[in-house]
Structure formats: structure tokens, C-alpha cells
């Protein structure tokens, strides 16, 4: 499955995260995919951490899960 396939770009962020996780993609891959689509609205490290945490919560089904920002995207 091509992550940035045109037909997948119309999904909501939450739906896309769930679809990618269910398809077996790792949290880092999901983060990079979502970040590539939302880079203009995700500017600060806090916003990146919030996205990483949300992906971890969805992946682990644990509201206390904490994610990590992939290397190279921390700042």
C-alpha cells in the first residue's frame, strides 16, 4: 500500500492513523505520513509531540501512552 496514495488523502487524520496502524505500519511511519500531509499546521515541537502521543494512544489503545518524534523531525 502506498502511504501517500491520492485516494487516501481525503481521510480525516484520525481515520488515516487508524487505517495505517491496522495495516501494520509502525508509529514512526504513521507519524511521517501524517506530518507530510500536515506540515504547514504542525510547526512546534509541542505540536509534533502531541501528534506522536495521539498516534501512540491510537496504537496502544492506552490514553496514557506517550509517543516519540522520529529523528530529524524533533526541532
MOURNOR-V253563 format. One record per run of one state. SS is the DSSP state (H for helix, E for strand, L for the rest). FROM is the first residue (numbers start at 1). TO is the last residue. Records with the same first field share a line. If there is no record, write none. Layout:
SS->FROM-TO, FROM-TO
//
This chain:
L->1-5, 9-12, 23-26, 39-44, 61-75
H->6-8, 13-22, 27-38, 45-60
//
